Amino acid sequence: MKSLISAAILAASLIGGAGTAAFADTELVLSSWLPPRHPLVINAIRPWAKEVEEVTQGRVSVRVLTKPLGAPPAHFDMAAEGVADITYGLHSFTTDDRFERSRIGQFSFLGDSAEAASKAFWQVYTEDLDAAAEHKGVHLLGLFMHGPGLLHRNGPEITTPAELAGLKIRTPGGYIADLLRDLGANTLFMSSPEVYEKLSRGVIDGVAFTYEALTAFNLTDYVKSSMRVPGGIYNTTWFLVMNEGAWEKISPEDQAAIDRISGLAFAGLAGKAWDAADDAAKEKISAAGIDVYQASPEMVSAIKTAATKYEDAWAASVKEDGFDGTAALKRMRELSGVGE
């Protein structure tokens, strides 16, 4: 009898050991391509990484790299392929159409608060547009947007669309590239860290960026004027994702804990980081003597006309897959506080 009991205890211990090994303590590597002191890294990425360790009681930790494992546009695929465990990036950096429905967060007039817009984007993209299906190969941890985008240039104010003709403007791709081309500009795609060299050397005449980006990438000496539109001329949509294999190595209990601090919570965290960075940047922009001006009624009208065309085309495109893009865009604007 003793031998049977001993055998049972031994078997139970082996099973327990196997279970523990399956969900052993895990260190995840997060590839970060923004400058280490960038506000998003300091006030969103790193705090979230620290919170992951706290909510899992140290069973899961996240090591944020100070140098990326690849170019910014490669970061989604890097997570999908396991080059890094966790990555973040812009949907528009991926030149194919796998993130077609994410374009809802790139349009004009979406909101003046990154926090409100980011939360709205998470809710609408995940609930109304099946974001998970467009992020195949990864576990979707977060979605967010930056503050309202502006058009900065190395010359005077742009008062009419005709004055955009021939200007070489950097964009992050996606909707804003289409919009500015429609308005007459020549657009060039490049990632954020590349802009300083191109703008300082006069290779480009301007850049579609936030307030924060002018200071984060040391561009204030090379910008003379910045055009703003209520709700933003454009926005960008971002993802925070984890390799599926890495996710599956984490226990269900810790997965649930990580999900609770991600999703809508991370959208709010990232949005707050962008808003605070924009507020701080506005002071430096003013001190640098940059002319920040409201777009003229003629420019706003031209942007609205072009924007409506692109919104309608996008809504028609996603309708083919069974999604109501018009209703989703209306809901997103309501959630972000700008209405129609």
C-alpha positions as CSV (number, residue, x, y, z in Angstrom):
1,M,0.0,0.0,0.0
2,K,2.8,2.3,0.9
3,S,4.4,1.8,-2.4
4,L,1.2,2.6,-4.2
5,I,0.8,5.9,-2.3
6,S,4.5,6.8,-2.9
7,A,4.0,6.1,-6.6
8,A,0.9,8.3,-6.7
9,I,2.8,11.1,-4.9
10,L,5.7,10.8,-7.3
11,A,3.4,10.9,-10.3
12,A,1.6,13.9,-9.0
13,S,4.9,15.7,-8.4
14,L,6.1,15.0,-11.9
15,I,2.8,16.2,-13.4
16,G,3.0,19.4,-11.3
17,G,6.6,19.8,-12.3
18,A,5.7,19.5,-16.0
19,G,3.0,22.1,-15.5
20,T,5.4,24.5,-13.8
21,A,7.9,24.0,-16.6
22,A,5.3,24.7,-19.2
23,F,4.7,28.1,-17.7
24,A,8.1,28.9,-16.4
25,D,9.2,32.5,-15.6
26,T,9.5,34.3,-18.9
27,E,11.5,37.3,-20.1
28,L,10.0,39.0,-23.2
29,V,12.1,41.1,-25.5
30,L,10.5,44.3,-26.8
31,S,12.1,45.9,-29.9
32,S,11.8,49.7,-29.6
33,W,12.7,51.9,-32.6
34,L,11.8,55.3,-31.2
35,P,14.6,57.2,-29.4
36,P,15.0,55.8,-25.9
37,R,14.0,59.2,-24.4
38,H,10.9,59.6,-26.7
39,P,7.8,60.4,-24.6
40,L,5.9,57.3,-25.8
41,V,8.8,55.1,-24.7
42,I,9.3,56.8,-21.3
43,N,5.6,57.4,-20.4
44,A,3.8,54.4,-22.1
45,I,6.0,51.5,-23.3
46,R,8.3,51.3,-20.2
47,P,5.5,51.9,-17.6
48,W,3.4,49.2,-19.3
49,A,6.4,46.8,-19.3
50,K,6.9,47.4,-15.6
51,E,3.3,46.8,-14.9
52,V,3.4,43.5,-16.8
53,E,6.0,42.3,-14.2
54,E,3.9,43.7,-11.3
55,V,0.6,42.1,-12.3
56,T,2.2,38.7,-13.0
57,Q,4.2,38.9,-9.7
58,G,7.4,38.7,-11.6
59,R,6.6,35.6,-13.6
60,V,6.6,37.6,-16.8
61,S,9.1,40.5,-17.4
62,V,9.6,42.7,-20.5
63,R,13.0,43.9,-21.5
64,V,12.7,47.1,-23.6
65,L,15.7,47.3,-26.0
66,T,17.4,50.6,-26.5
67,K,18.2,49.7,-30.1
68,P,15.7,48.0,-32.4
69,L,16.2,44.6,-34.0
70,G,15.1,45.9,-37.4
71,A,13.9,48.9,-39.4
72,P,10.6,50.5,-38.2
73,P,8.5,49.3,-41.1
74,A,9.5,45.7,-40.4
75,H,8.3,45.6,-36.8
76,F,4.9,44.0,-37.2
77,D,6.4,41.1,-39.2
78,M,9.3,40.9,-36.7
79,A,6.7,40.0,-34.0
80,A,4.8,37.6,-36.2
81,E,8.0,35.8,-37.1
82,G,9.5,35.8,-33.6
83,V,12.5,38.0,-34.3
84,A,11.2,40.0,-31.3
85,D,8.6,38.9,-28.7
86,I,6.9,42.3,-28.7
87,T,6.9,45.2,-31.1
88,Y,5.0,48.4,-31.8
89,G,4.7,50.5,-34.9
90,L,2.4,52.2,-37.4
91,H,0.0,50.4,-39.5
92,S,0.8,52.7,-42.5
93,F,4.4,51.6,-42.4
94,T,3.2,48.3,-43.9
95,T,2.7,49.0,-47.6
96,D,0.3,46.1,-48.3
97,D,-3.4,46.3,-47.6
98,R,-3.5,43.9,-44.6
99,F,-4.6,46.7,-42.3
100,E,-7.2,48.2,-44.5
101,R,-9.7,48.7,-41.7
102,S,-7.2,50.4,-39.5
103,R,-7.4,53.4,-41.8
104,I,-10.4,54.6,-39.9
105,G,-8.0,56.1,-37.5
106,Q,-5.9,58.0,-40.1
107,F,-8.6,60.4,-41.4
108,S,-8.9,64.1,-40.9
109,F,-11.0,65.7,-38.1
110,L,-10.8,62.8,-35.6
111,G,-10.1,64.6,-32.4
112,D,-7.8,67.0,-30.6
113,S,-7.1,64.6,-27.7
114,A,-4.8,61.6,-28.3
115,E,-6.2,59.9,-25.2
116,A,-9.8,60.2,-26.3
117,A,-9.0,59.3,-29.9
118,S,-6.9,56.3,-28.9
119,K,-9.6,54.9,-26.7
120,A,-12.2,55.4,-29.5
121,F,-9.9,53.7,-31.9
122,W,-9.4,50.6,-29.7
123,Q,-13.2,50.3,-29.1
124,V,-14.3,50.8,-32.7
125,Y,-11.5,48.8,-34.4
126,T,-11.8,45.9,-32.1
127,E,-15.6,45.8,-31.6
128,D,-16.9,47.0,-35.0
129,L,-14.1,46.2,-37.5
130,D,-12.6,42.9,-36.2
131,A,-9.1,44.2,-35.6
132,A,-7.9,40.8,-34.5
133,A,-8.5,39.3,-37.9
134,E,-6.2,42.0,-39.5
135,H,-3.4,41.2,-37.0
136,K,-2.9,37.5,-37.9
137,G,0.1,35.8,-36.4
138,V,0.3,37.9,-33.3
139,H,-1.6,38.6,-30.0
140,L,-3.0,42.1,-30.2
141,L,-2.1,43.9,-27.0
142,G,-2.8,47.5,-27.9
143,L,-4.0,50.1,-30.5
144,F,-3.5,53.8,-30.2
145,M,-3.2,57.1,-32.0
146,H,-1.0,60.2,-31.6
147,G,-2.3,63.7,-31.2
148,P,-3.7,65.7,-34.1
149,G,-1.4,65.9,-37.1
150,L,-0.2,69.2,-38.6
151,L,1.5,70.2,-41.8
152,H,4.9,71.8,-41.0
153,R,7.1,73.4,-43.7
154,N,10.4,75.3,-44.0
155,G,8.6,78.3,-45.5
156,P,5.7,80.7,-44.9
157,E,2.0,79.9,-44.3
158,I,0.1,77.8,-46.9
159,T,-3.2,79.6,-47.5
160,T,-4.5,77.8,-50.6
161,P,-4.2,74.3,-52.0
162,A,-2.4,75.8,-55.0
163,E,0.5,76.7,-52.8
164,L,1.0,73.0,-52.0
165,A,1.8,72.3,-55.7
166,G,5.3,70.9,-56.1
167,L,6.2,70.9,-52.4
168,K,8.0,67.8,-51.3
169,I,6.3,66.6,-48.1
170,R,7.3,63.7,-45.9
171,T,4.4,61.5,-44.8
172,P,4.1,58.2,-42.8
173,G,2.2,56.7,-45.8
174,G,-1.4,55.8,-45.8
175,Y,-4.3,58.3,-45.9
176,I,-2.3,61.5,-45.4
177,A,0.0,60.6,-48.4
178,D,-3.1,60.1,-50.5
179,L,-4.7,63.4,-49.2
180,L,-1.7,65.6,-49.8
181,R,-1.1,64.1,-53.3
182,D,-4.8,64.9,-54.0
183,L,-4.1,68.5,-52.9
184,G,-1.1,68.8,-55.2
185,A,1.9,68.0,-53.0
186,N,4.7,65.5,-53.9
187,T,4.8,63.1,-51.0
188,L,7.7,61.0,-49.8
189,F,7.5,58.1,-47.4
190,M,10.1,57.9,-44.7
191,S,10.1,56.8,-41.0
192,S,10.3,59.4,-38.3
193,P,14.0,59.1,-37.5
194,E,14.9,59.8,-41.1
195,V,13.2,63.2,-41.3
196,Y,15.9,65.3,-39.6
197,E,18.5,64.6,-42.3
198,K,16.1,65.1,-45.2
199,L,14.6,68.3,-43.8
200,S,17.9,69.9,-42.5
201,R,19.5,69.3,-46.0
202,G,16.5,70.7,-47.8
203,V,15.7,67.4,-49.5
204,I,12.1,67.9,-48.4
205,D,10.1,71.1,-48.0
206,G,7.9,69.9,-45.1
207,V,6.6,67.1,-43.0
208,A,3.3,65.8,-41.8
209,F,3.9,65.4,-38.0
210,T,2.5,66.1,-34.6
211,Y,3.6,69.0,-32.3
212,E,5.6,66.6,-30.3
213,A,7.6,65.2,-33.2
214,L,9.1,68.6,-34.0
215,T,10.9,68.6,-30.6
216,A,11.4,64.8,-30.4
217,F,13.3,64.8,-33.7
218,N,15.1,68.2,-33.3
219,L,13.3,69.8,-36.2
220,T,12.5,73.3,-34.7
221,D,15.5,75.0,-36.4
222,Y,14.2,73.8,-39.9
223,V,10.5,74.6,-39.6
224,K,9.1,78.1,-40.2
225,S,5.3,77.5,-40.1
226,S,2.9,74.9,-39.0
227,M,-0.7,74.5,-40.2
228,R,-3.3,73.1,-37.9
229,V,-6.9,72.0,-38.5
230,P,-9.5,71.3,-35.7
231,G,-9.4,67.6,-35.0
232,G,-6.2,67.2,-37.0
233,I,-5.3,67.2,-40.7
234,Y,-4.6,63.5,-40.2
235,N,-3.6,60.9,-37.6
236,T,-1.7,57.7,-37.5
237,T,-2.7,54.4,-36.1
238,W,-0.3,52.2,-34.0
239,F,-0.2,48.7,-32.8
240,L,1.4,46.9,-29.8
241,V,1.7,43.2,-30.5
242,M,3.2,40.0,-29.2
243,N,4.4,36.9,-31.0
244,E,1.8,34.1,-30.7
245,G,4.3,31.5,-29.6
246,A,5.6,33.8,-26.9
247,W,2.1,34.5,-25.7
248,E,1.2,30.8,-25.5
249,K,4.1,30.2,-23.2
250,I,2.5,32.4,-20.6
251,S,-0.1,30.8,-18.2
252,P,-3.8,31.6,-18.7
253,E,-3.8,33.5,-15.4
254,D,-0.9,35.7,-16.4
255,Q,-2.4,36.2,-19.9
256,A,-5.6,37.5,-18.3
257,A,-3.6,39.8,-16.1
258,I,-1.6,41.2,-19.0
259,D,-4.7,41.7,-21.1
260,R,-6.3,43.7,-18.3
261,I,-3.5,46.3,-18.4
262,S,-3.4,46.3,-22.2
263,G,-6.2,47.0,-24.7
264,L,-8.3,50.0,-23.7
265,A,-6.1,50.7,-20.6
266,F,-3.0,50.9,-22.8
267,A,-4.8,53.1,-25.3
268,G,-5.4,55.6,-22.5
269,L,-1.8,55.3,-21.3
270,A,-0.3,55.9,-24.7
271,G,-2.8,58.7,-25.5
272,K,-1.9,60.5,-22.3
273,A,1.8,60.2,-23.2
274,W,1.1,61.8,-26.6
275,D,-1.1,64.6,-25.1
276,A,1.5,65.5,-22.5
277,A,4.3,65.5,-25.1
278,D,2.3,67.8,-27.4
279,D,1.6,70.2,-24.6
280,A,5.3,70.4,-23.7
281,A,6.3,70.7,-27.3
282,K,4.0,73.7,-27.9
283,E,6.0,75.8,-25.5
284,K,9.2,74.9,-27.3
285,I,7.7,75.6,-30.7
286,S,6.5,79.0,-29.5
287,A,10.0,79.8,-28.1
288,A,11.5,78.8,-31.5
289,G,9.4,81.4,-33.2
290,I,7.5,78.9,-35.4
291,D,4.3,80.4,-36.8
292,V,1.5,78.0,-35.8
293,Y,-1.6,79.1,-37.7
294,Q,-5.2,77.9,-38.3
295,A,-5.8,76.6,-41.8
296,S,-7.7,79.1,-43.9
297,P,-11.4,78.4,-44.7
298,E,-10.3,77.6,-48.3
299,M,-7.8,75.0,-47.1
300,V,-10.3,73.5,-44.6
301,S,-12.9,73.2,-47.4
302,A,-10.4,71.6,-49.7
303,I,-9.3,69.1,-47.0
304,K,-13.0,68.3,-46.2
305,T,-13.8,67.7,-49.9
306,A,-10.8,65.4,-50.4
307,A,-11.4,63.7,-47.0
308,T,-15.0,62.9,-47.8
309,K,-13.9,61.2,-51.0
310,Y,-11.4,59.0,-49.2
311,E,-13.7,58.2,-46.4
312,D,-16.4,57.1,-48.8
313,A,-14.0,55.0,-50.8
314,W,-12.7,53.3,-47.6
315,A,-16.3,52.7,-46.4
316,A,-17.1,51.1,-49.8
317,S,-14.0,48.9,-49.6
318,V,-14.7,47.5,-46.1
319,K,-18.4,47.0,-46.9
320,E,-17.3,44.3,-49.4
321,D,-16.1,42.4,-46.3
322,G,-19.3,42.9,-44.4
323,F,-18.3,46.0,-42.3
324,D,-20.3,49.3,-42.0
325,G,-17.4,51.8,-42.3
326,T,-19.7,54.8,-42.3
327,A,-21.3,53.8,-39.0
328,A,-17.9,52.9,-37.5
329,L,-16.5,56.3,-38.4
330,K,-19.5,58.1,-37.0
331,R,-19.2,56.2,-33.8
332,M,-15.5,56.8,-33.6
333,R,-16.0,60.6,-33.9
334,E,-18.7,60.5,-31.3
335,L,-16.4,58.6,-28.9
336,S,-13.5,60.9,-29.4
337,G,-15.7,64.0,-28.8
338,V,-15.8,65.7,-32.2
339,G,-19.1,64.3,-33.4
340,E,-19.8,64.6,-37.1
